[in-house]
Amino acid sequence: MSDKPVADMSFEEAMSELESVVVHLESGSVPLEKSIDLYERGAALKAHCEEKLKAAEEKVARITLDGEGKPNGLEPVGIS
């Protein structure tokens, strides 16, 4: 696990750490107090990823729609 503040992470960093948190929690071998800490970190990481993804989707929508909200001829960009 990283000590880096969640707010300073890129989407990819946060998603990678979130996956690691899930693996640790699912293993069942983590003591209760550590599990609570991991769960809290995971919740913060999930919220951060959702925020980053929403911002990216809004940016793509602004790029692909004109001022009246109509498509401007550009193809929507998929986020992978």
Summary of the structure (lengths in Angstrom):
residues: 80
radius of gyration: 17.2
end to end distance: 23.6
largest distance: 54.5
contacts: 174
relative contact order: 0.13
helix: 66%
strand: 2%
